[in-house]
């Protein structure tokens, strides 16, 4: 961790990373609810929202679309990733070099490490190589720290997520992305375990506006530095509304209830329900 290495992808030391590496990691199924999001240009347009501090994509998407958005979007190039067709012990292919990420104009790199996998050792060694190369280019480093593997019984327990956050610190990440461990106390322990490393919560599967914003509020009050979210934004018909609300919660310390008031469609739905 180097202080301010992530300055290009943060705002007031907080981050809202829009993740769009799902086409590789999950396949087209994540775009079925809003078919327009199959087109990367749609999500690049969403990423121009002031709340978004960086857009995380794989190199093919960056090559094809980032040149048209380089003035409006901060690029976080995801260096590794594996399709959901892979059925073996958790692993992640390295699909891009740091040098090429720099050529594409990336401000930072993202790298997944599956702590606890039988492939952990080689993944950490690959992360080391990417991390040190990123420093040569003055790029920030974001670790997707996702404990997984046949020997791991609970990948979202308080101790496991705290370990995941600590791995980010120990291995040199500037920002560590972890799954939400289920409670404010567990999230606080994860953030404390990361010491000076920023911890951002993974957005996870799509939930209701209220449930999602409440979880984000809880994570922020527990010490998180923001959010790395994909489906909970781009699977919505009006992602701009949710980004307005997330901006209030993450950067302005608003409550979830206050943020919901910034979402006209949600507010209208609540009013209609109360009239019934």
N, C-alpha and C positions, 0 to 999 in steps of 0.2 A: 504494500500500500504506500502510495506517495500522495501526500496532501495536495489537493487541487488537480491531480492528474485527470480527474473526471469532470473538470469544470465545463468542458464543451457539451456535456450531456446532462448537466444538472442546472438547477435554478435555485439560488438561495440554499445550496447544499441539499436540495431535494430532487427527486427524479420521478418522472412519469414516462416510462419506456413503453411504447406501443410495440408489441411483439407480433411479427407476421412471418414467423418461420414455420407456421403450422402446415403449410402445403407439403413440406417435406416430412415433418415429424408426425402429422396425423393423417395427411391425405386430404382430398377434396371434400370429405365429409364435413369439415368445419366451415365450409362456405355454402352449404345447402340451404341454411335458414335465410341467408341474404345472398342470393346467387351473384349479385354484382361484385361481391368481394373476391370472387375468383380472379377478377382483373386487378392486378397489383396497383394500377393507377388509382382505383377507387380508394384503397387504403393509404396510398401516398397522399391523396387529397385530404383524408381524415387526419393524417399526421402533421398537416400544416397548422392545426389548431395550436394556439399559444400554450396550452397546457402540456403538450407533448414535448418532452425534452430530447427524445431520440426515437428513431424507428429501427427495430431489429429485424434484419432480413438475411437470407442466404445470398450467396454471390450472384447467382443467375438473375435473381430479381433486382439486385443492386445494379448489375451491368445494364439491364434493359430499361430501368425506370429512374434510377437516381439522378442521372445527368439532367433531367428535366426539372428536378426538385432540389438541386443542391443549394439553392439560395434560401429555401424555406424549410428544409428538413435536415436534422442532424442524423447522420448515418452511423448505426451500430452494426457492424458486419459480424454475423454469426459464423464462426470458423468451422464448427463441426455440427453434425446432426445426422440422424439415421431414420430411415422410413419406418412406419408402423408395421410394415411387412416383415421386418426382422423379428425373429422369434427366439433368439438366443439370449444368453446372459447380457444384461444391459451394457451397451457399448455405444460409441459414437464416432463415426468416421470423420476424419479431418478433411474438409472439402475445399479449404482455401488457406493460402498462406497470409501471414501478416503483411508481407511486402505487397501482395496483390490487393489486399484490403486498403492499404495506404494509397495505391495507385487509383483505386476507385473513389477515394476521397473520404474514407471512413474516419470519424472522429474517435472511435473506440472499437474494440473487438468484444465479442461475446464467446464464451466457451463453456460447454457442459462438462461437468465431472460427476460421475456416478459413484460417490463414496459407498463402499460396501460391496460393489460389484467385483466379480472375479477379475475384471479388467481394470480395476482401480489404479493399479501401479502404472500401467502403460498410459492411461488417461492423464494421470498427474504429470507424468514425464512429458507428454504432449502439451499439457497446459504450461509447464515450465518453459518450454521452447517458445510457445506463442507469447507468453507473458514477457519474457526478456526481449523478444523481437519488438513487441509493442512499445516497450520503453525506449527503444532506439528511434522510434517514430513519434515519441511524445503522445502516444495514444492511451486512452483510458482502458481499463480491463474490467469486464463484468463476468463474474462466474455464475453460471446456472448450477447451483450446488444441490443436486438431487440424489440423496441416498437411495439406492435401489440394489437389489440383488437377492439371490436365492436364500442367503443367510439372514436377511433382514426381515424381521417379523412385522414391524410397524414403521413405515417411512414418514409418518407425520407426528410421531410422539414428541413430547416436549424435549426430551434428551436428544433424540435424533436430529430434530431441526436445529437445536442449539449447536450440535456437533457440525452440522452442515454450514452454519454461519461461521463457526470458528475456523473451519477449513479455508474459507475465503480469506480470512485474516492471515492465517499461517502461510498460505501459498501465494499471497501478494495481490489479491483482487482489490480493486477500488470500491466496487459494489458487488454484493453477493445477493443473488436472487434465491429465495427459499419459499417453500410452500407454507401456507398458514397453518400453525400447529394447533389451532382450535380454541385458544383462549388468550386473553390479554396477558395473563401471567406467563404463559409459555412463550408468547411472542416477546415479552420483555426479557425473559431469560436468554432467548436467542440473540437479541440485540446487544445485551450485556456481554454475551459470550464472544461476540464479534469485535468487542472493544471499539477501536476507531474506524473500523470498516463499516461503510453504509450497508444496511440491509434493506432490500425491497421485497415486498410480498408478491408472489405469483398470483395472477388473476384467477386462474383456474377455469372451470366450466361455468357457463352462463347461469346466473341466478337472477332473482328479481332486483329491481333498482334499489329498493330499501335494504334488502339483505346484503347486497354487494357494498353499498355505501357504508352501511353500519360496520361491516367487517373491515373496510379500509380505515374508517375512523378509529376503530379499536386498535388496529395495527399501528397507526400513526401515534396515538396517545401512548402506546407501549414502547415507542422508541424507533419505529421503522422510519426510513428516509424516503419512502415512497412506494411505488408500485411498478411492476412490469406486467402488463395486461394485454391480452389479445382478444379472445372470444367475448369477454364481457363488454368489449367496446364494439368490435366490428360485426358481431352477430346481431346488433340492434338496428332497427330501422332508422333510428335517429341518433347516431353515435355522438353528434355534436352536443346534444343535450347532456348526455352522460359525462362528456369531457368537461363541460361547463361545471357540472356538479363535482367532479373529481378535482378540478382545479381549486375549487373552494375548500374542499376537505384537505388536500395535500399541501397546498401553498398558502392558504389563508386560515387554517385551523378551524374551519367551519364544522359544525356538527352534521351528521347525516340528515337530520330533519331539515336543517337550514338549506343544505345542498339540494334536497328533494324539491324545495320551493323554487329552484332554478330550472326545474324540468317541467315545462307547461303540460306535456302529455301525461306525465305521472300525476301532476296536481289535478288535472281534469278527471283522470280516472278515479282518484280518491274522492273528488267532489261528487261524481256520478254515483259511486258506491254508497256514499253517505245519504244520497237522496232516495235510494231504493228502499 
